[in-house]
Amino acid sequence: MLALAAVVLSVPPAARAQAAAIVDVVEINGRIDPVVNDFLRRAIDRAAEAKSEVLVIQLDSPGVLLSRSEFAVLAERVRVSPVPVAVWVGPTGATASGATAALLASAGIASMAPGTKVAGLGPEEAQARGLVASTAPTLGEFVVGLDGVDVGGKVLDTAREVPEGDLIRRQQAGQVRFAKLGLTERLLHLTADPSVAYLLLMVGLVLIVFEFFTAGVGVAGVTGAVSLILSAYGLAVLPMNPLGLALILLGVFGYSVDVQAGAPRAWTGIGAVSLLIGSWRLFPDDLAVPWLVIVLMSGAVALFFLSGMTAMLRARFSTPTIGRESMIGQMGSATTGIDPEGMVDLKGGTWRARTNRATPIPAGERVRVVAVDGLLLEVEPETGGAKDAGH
């Protein structure tokens, strides 16, 4: 884009004023998902409404996340576009793999930069097989090279000759309009990457569990909820394996059980194994999360539950004012109705609590702690509880 911008700026003001043609350029990075599908449809409509000279797609995509029918409709939309569509695979290092190569066939003309690949082929092989018509090192040179090309009966006018001493140089003509995905669209498109969707899922689950054990709703809980919402889009778009997701949930649950118990036991082993297998089987082989990412995330989760969460809970229970033994007999108040479970406020902290089913406690009532079960307080009403009733 910088090269093309330089070309545009180098055109004399008088020449720019005479140019009326519009060249629309859209940039596609990553897999073609529903967000990109809608973006390309809007770009075609926008170019047609403006009667643009050509719509150029700068493409770098490893695959498609649309159904066959959806992608077929998109490819046909490109083929019958009232404005000629040209595809440039670039810059260097870009690729058009899998079904994305079909977009090149649907477009009026296709080209690629050196060091790129189309359907696994380099520029020479792709050109020899008719997948592309030419090579162009930069987007600017590709646009200039479109000048005089006949696309569906329309001869494109994208360049003009500019005298430069004794030489005549061809430069881009007309107005160039660049379009990219919006901020929200880019965020959703990013989550359609398998590694990103997986990381968001794991971060969301861990933060939600952390918030559950701290018995409150804070920054961690909100961040975890947002992470899960974003990951849900990625999991919905990607071909996700429900069994893999179930095993990941089982893994986090297994770790949580032993955190509640206060020591690693059988559930920790179940959680570790389930998390590894679930992460590995979450997506098909061609979209699988890299093993390095899986190992690092699994290790981080294990460290968090076995060290971070354990240390946090020990610190919470080791305070002289709110320890396990000192809490018994303490008075607090119910912040929610407890029937049989709810929340209580005790010494400035919020705790999960449980009472006898025969003695439900309404919100706001005073309660007495009679026992501590892990992170759960056994409570009774200040009067009329089990102790008062002689149970």
ZICORSUL-V566007 format. One record per backbone hydrogen bond with DSSP energy under -1.0 kcal/mol. NH is the residue of the N-H (numbers start at 1). CO is the residue of the C=O. Records with the same first field share a line. If there is no record, write none. Layout:
NH = CO / CO
This chain:
5 = 1
6 = 2
7 = 3
8 = 4
9 = 5
10 = 6
11 = 8
16 = 12
17 = 13
18 = 14
19 = 15
23 = 175
24 = 54
25 = 177
26 = 56
27 = 179
28 = 58
30 = 60
32 = 63
33 = 31
37 = 33
38 = 34
39 = 35
40 = 36
41 = 37
42 = 38
43 = 39
44 = 40
45 = 41
46 = 42
47 = 43
48 = 44
49 = 45
50 = 46
52 = 47
53 = 22
54 = 22
55 = 84
56 = 24
57 = 86
58 = 26
59 = 88
60 = 28
61 = 95
65 = 32
71 = 67
72 = 68
73 = 69
74 = 70
75 = 71
76 = 72
77 = 73
78 = 74
79 = 75
80 = 76
86 = 55
87 = 109
88 = 57
89 = 111
90 = 59
94 = 91
96 = 117
97 = 61
100 = 97
101 = 98
102 = 99
103 = 100
106 = 102
107 = 103
108 = 85
109 = 85
111 = 87
112 = 134
113 = 89
116 = 113
117 = 94
118 = 121
119 = 96
121 = 118
126 = 122
127 = 123
128 = 124
129 = 125
131 = 126
133 = 110
136 = 112
142 = 138
143 = 139
144 = 140
145 = 141
147 = 144
148 = 156
149 = 146
151 = 154
154 = 151
156 = 149
160 = 171
162 = 169
164 = 167
167 = 164
169 = 162
171 = 160
173 = 158
175 = 21
177 = 23
179 = 25
186 = 182
187 = 183
188 = 184
189 = 185
190 = 186
191 = 187
193 = 190
197 = 193
198 = 194
199 = 195
200 = 196
201 = 197
202 = 198
203 = 199
204 = 200
205 = 201
206 = 202
207 = 203
208 = 204
209 = 205
210 = 206
211 = 207
212 = 208
213 = 209
214 = 210
216 = 211
222 = 218
223 = 219
224 = 220
225 = 221
226 = 222
227 = 223
228 = 224
229 = 225
230 = 226
231 = 227
232 = 228
233 = 229
234 = 230
235 = 231
236 = 232
237 = 233
238 = 234
240 = 238
241 = 282
245 = 241
246 = 242
247 = 243
248 = 244
249 = 245
250 = 246
251 = 247
252 = 248
253 = 249
254 = 250
255 = 251
256 = 252
257 = 253
258 = 254
259 = 255
260 = 256
261 = 257
262 = 258
263 = 258
269 = 265
270 = 266
271 = 267
272 = 268
273 = 269
274 = 270
275 = 271
276 = 272
277 = 273
278 = 274
279 = 275
280 = 276
281 = 277
287 = 284
294 = 290
295 = 291
296 = 292
297 = 293
298 = 294
299 = 295
300 = 296
301 = 297
302 = 298
303 = 299
304 = 300
305 = 301
306 = 302
307 = 303
308 = 303
309 = 304
311 = 307
312 = 308
313 = 309
314 = 310
315 = 311
316 = 312
317 = 313
318 = 314
327 = 323
329 = 369
330 = 327
332 = 367
333 = 345
334 = 365
335 = 343
336 = 343
338 = 361
339 = 341
342 = 353
344 = 351
345 = 333
346 = 349
349 = 346
351 = 344
353 = 342
354 = 377
355 = 340
359 = 356
361 = 338
364 = 334
365 = 362
367 = 332
368 = 380
369 = 330
370 = 378
371 = 378
373 = 376
376 = 373
377 = 352
378 = 371
379 = 354
380 = 368
382 = 366
389 = 385
391 = 386
